[in-house]
Amino acid sequence: MSQRIIETGLKIGIYGLGQTGQSIAKFLNEKGFPIVLFDDSPTESALIIAKELNRNIRSCKDHADCEEYLKDLEIIFPAPGLPDDHIALKFAREKQLSIYGEFDLAQMYDDRPCIAVTGTNGKTTVTTMISQILNSSGITTRTVGNTDIPLVEAIQDESLSRFVVEASSFRLGQSQNFAPGIAVWLNFSPDHLDVHEDLKGYELAKAQIWGNINDEQIALANEDDPIVMSHRPSKGIFRTFGLETGNSKVSNNYLFVEGRKLMKVEELPRNAPHDISNALAAASTATHAGADTDAIIETLRHFNHLPHRIELIVDHQNVRWYDDSKSTTPHSVVAALESFDNVILIMGGRNKGLDLTVIFPMLDRVKHLIAIGEASKEIESTFEKKISVSTARSMQNAIEMAYALSLSGDVVLLSPGCASFDWYKNYKERGIDFAMKVNSFCKGKKDVNN
């Protein structure tokens, strides 16, 4: 258990009442701390929590609001995703208020081991793999953090022996003292420039996963990523994984984990480069956490990849349709395209200020690009001199275009490379809508042909 960071009686603000903010508020209220709730656009569930706690919800629109509402606080817990330049955070820094994240709070009250995983891509897949391996090894574990269950809520479950934490840059950037026993950094590419001050700020937030580890804790890095490797910590046991180099790697078509032959690459359900890298990261982490070798092999061999991550929807008339709606950055589009040739790519949404040209080297795999959403004009202007581009006015229109353009042996891939918030609530809703429309459309075409 870490040293106490909050003295009894200090007045605490919680800014942002999404799921994590609500969990923090309930936790601190139960501990008897005086709390003040803030949210710029409170949801119905936030209003219900405020009523249960007998608190009003305040908002800081300008400096005067900050003076009125924040001046008496000693500590503020910002919601994950609250922009770095939010006026309340600027004020808190100016007045030298302590800013902490939920990971700090959780470790203040709980000393069970944490495994934390960060990276621009692959966090959810790798944390899920690790959790399944550990549970199969008899180590009761739950995936928490950037999931449906915040860490500060999960620590109240005494049946668990450890936690596998999906650690987003939002949460890590707010953390001051969080020190996981095993800290894994999968990869880095530009993202979330709508939240972080700049790209360097995003990078430093990710690097915070190693910021507080001690000499006995493990830092696990992707040796294939030069930015990750550039942040090698001064403390901790440093281990690596990579496709060809590292303490865990591929050799002679076998996965080797810490020098031990584990399994053939072809035994993995999917073996694109990013799939292999994720498997190595999960296997290495689980090994250091004390998992059984058989549990590692069986989990990797039978792992059901998560929805909306290069998920096959249907094979219709020898054209395969894939949902990769989780792809919200150009680099994740690149990773998806590595698995295919003859692709009709559906791409677009709300760009987060990211450079789309990183996809250029993969365009030899794309036969046509269909642009959707707010970014469609930007996509068209970026790619029209490189490849044939069409613009769709809706997801249904994009599917109809893709069908008309496709030939036997082609792949239709929804890999947006952008956020979903122009047309949808989140990437899951976008993927579900795509899958439903594809199935309905293909079924109708089959019926006509019959």
C-alpha positions in Angstrom: 0.0 0.0 0.0 1.4 3.4 -1.0 2.0 6.2 1.4 -1.1 8.2 2.1 -1.6 11.1 -0.2 -4.8 12.5 1.3 -5.0 13.7 4.8 -8.3 13.2 6.6 -10.6 16.3 6.3 -9.0 17.8 3.1 -11.6 19.2 0.7 -11.6 17.4 -2.6 -13.1 18.2 -6.0 -14.0 15.6 -8.6 -14.2 17.2 -12.0 -16.2 15.0 -14.5 -18.9 12.6 -13.4 -18.6 9.8 -15.9 -18.2 6.2 -14.6 -14.8 6.8 -13.1 -15.7 10.2 -11.5 -18.8 8.6 -10.0 -16.8 5.8 -8.5 -14.3 8.2 -7.1 -17.1 10.3 -5.6 -18.8 7.4 -3.9 -15.4 6.0 -2.6 -14.3 9.3 -1.1 -17.8 10.0 0.3 -17.8 6.6 2.1 -14.4 7.5 3.6 -15.8 10.7 5.0 -14.0 13.2 2.9 -15.8 16.5 2.1 -16.2 16.5 -1.7 -17.4 19.0 -4.3 -18.7 17.7 -7.6 -18.1 19.2 -11.0 -19.3 18.4 -14.5 -19.7 20.7 -17.5 -22.5 18.6 -19.1 -23.9 16.2 -16.4 -25.7 13.1 -17.6 -28.8 11.6 -16.0 -26.6 9.2 -14.1 -24.4 12.0 -12.8 -27.5 13.9 -11.6 -28.7 10.7 -9.8 -25.3 10.3 -8.0 -25.2 13.9 -7.0 -28.7 13.5 -5.5 -27.7 10.3 -3.6 -24.7 12.1 -2.2 -26.7 15.2 -1.4 -24.4 17.4 -3.5 -24.8 20.1 -6.2 -22.9 19.8 -9.4 -20.9 22.8 -10.3 -19.1 23.9 -13.5 -16.2 26.2 -14.2 -16.9 28.2 -17.4 -14.4 31.0 -16.7 -11.8 32.2 -14.2 -14.4 33.7 -12.0 -16.1 30.3 -11.6 -12.7 28.8 -10.7 -12.1 31.4 -8.1 -15.5 30.8 -6.6 -15.6 27.0 -6.7 -12.0 25.8 -6.6 -10.2 28.2 -4.3 -11.1 26.3 -1.1 -10.1 22.9 -2.5 -6.8 21.1 -1.6 -7.1 18.3 -4.1 -8.8 17.7 -7.5 -9.5 14.4 -9.3 -10.1 15.2 -13.0 -12.1 12.7 -15.1 -10.1 10.7 -17.6 -10.3 12.6 -20.8 -10.6 16.1 -19.3 -8.5 18.1 -21.7 -5.1 19.2 -20.4 -6.0 22.8 -21.2 -9.3 22.8 -19.4 -9.7 26.0 -17.4 -10.2 24.1 -14.1 -6.9 22.2 -14.5 -5.1 25.4 -15.5 -6.4 27.1 -12.4 -5.5 24.1 -10.2 -1.9 24.2 -11.5 -1.7 28.0 -11.0 -2.9 27.7 -7.4 -0.7 24.6 -6.9 -3.7 22.4 -6.0 -2.8 18.7 -5.9 -4.0 16.8 -9.0 -4.4 13.0 -8.7 -5.9 10.2 -10.8 -8.0 7.3 -9.7 -5.0 4.9 -9.9 -3.3 6.9 -7.2 -6.4 6.7 -5.0 -6.8 3.0 -5.5 -3.2 2.2 -4.6 -3.4 4.4 -1.5 -6.0 2.0 -0.1 -5.1 -1.3 -1.6 -1.8 -3.2 -1.9 -2.8 -6.1 -4.1 -0.6 -6.5 -7.2 -1.4 -4.5 -10.3 -0.3 -5.3 -13.9 -0.8 -2.2 -16.1 -0.8 -2.2 -19.9 -0.6 0.9 -22.0 -0.1 1.6 -25.7 -1.9 3.4 -28.5 -3.2 0.1 -29.9 -3.9 -3.3 -28.4 -4.5 -2.5 -24.8 -7.9 -4.1 -24.5 -6.8 -7.3 -26.3 -3.6 -7.7 -24.3 -5.3 -7.0 -20.9 -8.0 -9.5 -21.8 -5.5 -12.1 -22.8 -3.5 -11.6 -19.6 -6.6 -11.8 -17.4 -7.8 -15.0 -19.1 -4.4 -16.6 -18.7 -4.1 -15.7 -15.0 -7.6 -16.9 -14.2 -6.9 -20.2 -16.0 -3.8 -20.5 -13.8 -5.9 -20.1 -10.6 -5.0 -16.5 -10.0 -8.3 -14.6 -9.5 -8.0 -11.5 -11.7 -10.2 -8.8 -13.3 -9.5 -6.3 -16.1 -10.1 -2.8 -14.8 -9.2 0.8 -15.6 -10.1 2.0 -19.1 -13.0 -0.6 -19.0 -16.5 -0.7 -17.5 -14.9 -1.1 -14.0 -12.6 1.6 -12.7 -9.7 0.4 -10.5 -11.0 2.4 -7.5 -14.2 0.4 -7.7 -12.6 -3.0 -8.3 -10.5 -2.8 -5.1 -13.7 -3.2 -3.1 -14.0 -6.8 -4.3 -12.0 -8.8 -1.8 -12.2 -12.0 -3.8 -9.6 -10.8 -6.3 -5.9 -11.4 -5.8 -4.7 -9.0 -8.5 -5.8 -6.5 -11.1 -4.9 -6.2 -14.8 -5.2 -2.5 -15.5 -5.9 -1.1 -19.0 -4.0 2.2 -18.6 -5.0 5.0 -21.0 -2.9 8.1 -21.4 -5.8 10.0 -19.8 -5.4 8.1 -16.6 -1.6 7.8 -16.6 -1.2 11.5 -17.3 -3.1 12.3 -14.1 -1.3 9.8 -12.0 1.4 11.0 -9.6 2.3 7.8 -7.6 0.9 4.8 -9.5 3.5 2.0 -9.6 2.3 -1.3 -11.1 4.2 -4.4 -10.3 4.5 -5.2 -14.0 4.2 -2.2 -16.4 3.8 -3.0 -20.1 4.1 -0.4 -22.9 2.9 -2.0 -26.2 3.5 0.8 -28.8 3.2 4.4 -29.5 1.7 6.4 -32.4 -0.1 9.8 -32.5 -3.5 10.0 -31.0 -5.7 12.0 -28.6 -4.5 15.4 -29.7 -8.0 16.6 -28.9 -7.2 16.0 -25.2 -3.5 16.3 -24.7 -1.8 19.6 -25.2 0.4 18.3 -28.0 2.0 15.0 -29.2 4.8 15.3 -26.7 2.3 15.6 -23.9 0.6 12.4 -25.1 4.0 10.6 -25.2 4.9 11.7 -21.7 1.6 10.6 -20.3 2.2 7.1 -21.7 5.7 7.1 -20.3 4.2 7.7 -16.9 3.5 4.0 -16.7 7.2 3.6 -15.7 7.5 6.9 -13.8 7.2 5.5 -10.3 8.4 1.9 -10.5 11.0 0.6 -8.1 14.0 -1.6 -8.6 12.0 -4.8 -8.0 9.1 -4.0 -10.4 9.1 -5.0 -14.1 9.0 -2.7 -17.1 8.1 -4.6 -20.2 8.7 -2.8 -23.5 8.1 -3.4 -27.2 11.6 -3.5 -28.7 10.2 -2.9 -32.2 9.0 0.6 -31.1 11.8 3.2 -30.9 9.7 5.7 -29.0 8.8 3.2 -26.4 12.5 2.1 -26.1 13.6 5.7 -25.8 11.8 5.9 -22.4 13.7 3.0 -20.8 13.3 3.7 -17.0 16.3 4.2 -14.7 14.7 1.8 -12.2 13.0 -1.6 -12.5 13.7 -4.9 -14.2 13.7 -4.1 -17.9 12.5 -6.8 -20.3 11.4 -6.6 -23.9 9.4 -8.4 -26.6 9.6 -8.1 -30.4 8.9 -9.9 -33.6 12.6 -10.6 -34.2 14.5 -9.3 -31.2 13.9 -9.1 -27.5 13.7 -11.3 -24.4 10.5 -12.7 -25.9 10.4 -13.0 -29.7 9.7 -15.1 -32.8 12.4 -17.5 -34.0 12.1 -20.3 -36.6 8.3 -19.7 -36.6 8.0 -20.3 -32.9 7.1 -17.9 -30.1 9.9 -17.9 -27.5 9.0 -16.3 -24.1 12.0 -15.4 -21.9 14.1 -17.9 -23.9 11.6 -20.8 -23.7 10.0 -22.2 -26.8 6.2 -21.8 -26.3 4.2 -22.6 -29.4 4.2 -22.3 -33.2 3.1 -19.0 -34.7 0.6 -20.8 -36.9 -1.2 -22.0 -33.8 -2.4 -18.5 -33.0 -6.0 -17.8 -34.3 -4.7 -14.7 -36.1 -1.0 -14.1 -36.9 -0.7 -10.6 -38.5 2.3 -8.8 -37.1 0.3 -6.9 -34.5 -1.4 -10.1 -33.4 1.9 -11.8 -32.8 3.2 -8.8 -30.9 0.2 -8.8 -28.7 0.5 -12.5 -28.0 4.2 -12.1 -27.1 3.3 -9.2 -24.7 0.6 -11.1 -23.0 2.6 -14.3 -22.7 5.7 -12.5 -21.3 3.6 -10.5 -18.8 1.7 -13.6 -17.7 5.0 -15.5 -17.3 6.4 -12.8 -15.0 3.1 -12.9 -13.1 3.5 -16.6 -12.3 1.1 -18.1 -14.8 1.1 -21.7 -15.9 2.7 -22.4 -19.2 -0.2 -24.6 -20.3 -2.7 -21.8 -19.5 -0.7 -19.4 -21.6 -0.6 -21.8 -24.6 -4.3 -22.7 -24.3 -5.4 -19.1 -23.9 -3.4 -17.9 -26.9 -4.4 -20.9 -29.0 -8.1 -20.4 -28.4 -8.4 -16.7 -27.9 -11.5 -15.1 -29.2 -10.5 -11.8 -30.6 -12.7 -8.9 -29.4 -15.5 -7.3 -31.3 -14.8 -4.5 -33.8 -11.2 -5.4 -34.2 -10.7 -6.8 -37.7 -13.8 -8.9 -37.0 -15.2 -11.0 -40.0 -18.8 -10.1 -40.5 -19.7 -12.2 -43.5 -18.2 -13.9 -46.5 -20.6 -13.1 -49.3 -20.0 -14.2 -52.9 -16.3 -14.7 -52.0 -16.0 -11.1 -50.7 -15.1 -10.9 -47.1 -16.5 -8.0 -45.0 -14.6 -6.9 -41.9 -15.5 -4.6 -39.0 -12.5 -2.8 -37.6 -14.5 0.0 -36.1 -12.1 0.1 -33.1 -9.5 1.6 -35.5 -9.6 5.3 -34.5 -6.0 6.3 -35.6 -4.3 6.1 -39.0 -1.6 3.8 -37.5 -4.4 1.3 -36.6 -5.5 1.4 -40.3 -2.0 0.5 -41.2 -2.0 -2.5 -38.8 -5.3 -3.7 -40.3 -4.1 -3.4 -43.9 -1.1 -5.6 -43.1 -3.5 -8.6 -43.0 -5.0 -8.1 -46.5 -4.7 -7.4 -50.2 -7.3 -6.2 -52.7 -9.0 -4.0 -50.1 -12.0 -1.7 -50.5 -11.3 0.5 -47.5 -14.1 2.4 -45.7 -12.5 5.2 -43.7 -13.4 8.3 -41.9 -15.3 9.9 -39.0 -14.0 12.7 -36.9 -10.2 13.1 -37.2 -8.4 13.9 -34.0 -5.8 16.1 -35.6 -3.8 13.1 -36.8 -1.6 12.8 -39.9 -3.4 10.6 -42.4 -0.4 10.3 -44.7 1.1 7.5 -42.6 -1.2 5.2 -44.5 0.5 6.0 -47.9 2.9 3.1 -47.8 0.0 0.6 -47.5 -2.0 1.9 -50.4 -0.7 -0.8 -52.7 -3.1 -3.1 -50.8 -6.1 -0.8 -51.4 -8.0 -0.8 -54.7 -10.5 1.8 -53.7 -11.1 4.1 -50.7 -14.6 5.2 -49.6 -14.5 8.2 -47.3 -17.2 8.8 -44.7 -18.1 11.3 -42.0 -16.7 14.7 -41.1 -13.3 13.8 -42.3 -14.4 12.8 -45.8 -13.2 16.0 -47.5 -9.9 15.8 -45.8 -9.5 12.1 -46.7 -10.4 12.9 -50.3 -7.9 15.7 -50.6 -5.2 13.7 -48.9 -5.6 10.5 -51.0 -7.2 11.5 -54.4 -3.8 11.8 -56.1 -2.7 8.4 -54.8 -5.7 6.2 -55.2 -9.3 6.2 -56.4 -11.6 7.8 -53.7 -15.3 8.1 -53.4 -17.4 9.9 -50.7 -20.4 8.3 -49.1 -23.1 10.3 -47.4 -24.0 7.5 -44.9 -22.9 4.1 -43.8 -25.6 2.5 -45.9 -24.3 4.4 -48.9 -20.7 3.3 -48.2 -21.8 -0.4 -48.1 -23.7 -0.1 -51.3 -20.7 1.5 -53.0 -18.3 -1.2 -51.6 -20.6 -3.9 -52.9 -20.7 -2.4 -56.4 -16.9 -2.0 -56.5 -16.1 -5.5 -55.1 -15.1 -8.6 -57.1 -14.6 -12.2 -56.0 -11.6 -12.4 -53.7 -11.8 -8.8 -52.5 -12.0 -7.6 -48.9 -14.3 -4.8 -47.7 -12.8 -3.3 -44.6 -14.3 -0.7 -42.3 -11.2 0.7 -40.6 -12.1 4.3 -40.0 -8.8 5.7 -38.6 -11.0 8.4 -37.0 -13.2 8.8 -33.9 -16.9 7.9 -34.3 -18.5 10.9 -32.6 -19.7 12.6 -35.8 -22.3 9.9 -36.6 -22.2 7.7 -33.6 -21.9 7.6 -29.8 -18.8 5.4 -29.8 -16.9 3.0 -32.0 -19.1 0.1 -30.7 -22.2 1.7 -32.0 -20.5 2.4 -35.3 -19.3 -1.2 -35.6 -22.7 -2.7 -34.7 -24.4 -0.4 -37.3 -22.0 -1.5 -40.0 -22.4 -5.2 -39.2 -26.2 -5.0 -39.1 -26.3 -3.1 -42.4 -23.8 -5.4 -44.1 -25.7 -8.6 -43.0 -29.0 -7.1 -44.1 -27.7 -5.9 -47.4 -25.9 -9.2 -48.3 -29.0 -11.2 -47.2 -31.1 -9.1 -49.6 -28.7 -9.7 -52.4 -28.6 -13.4 -51.7 -32.4 -13.5 -51.7 -32.5 -11.7 -55.1 -30.0 -14.0 -56.6 -32.0 -17.0 -55.4 
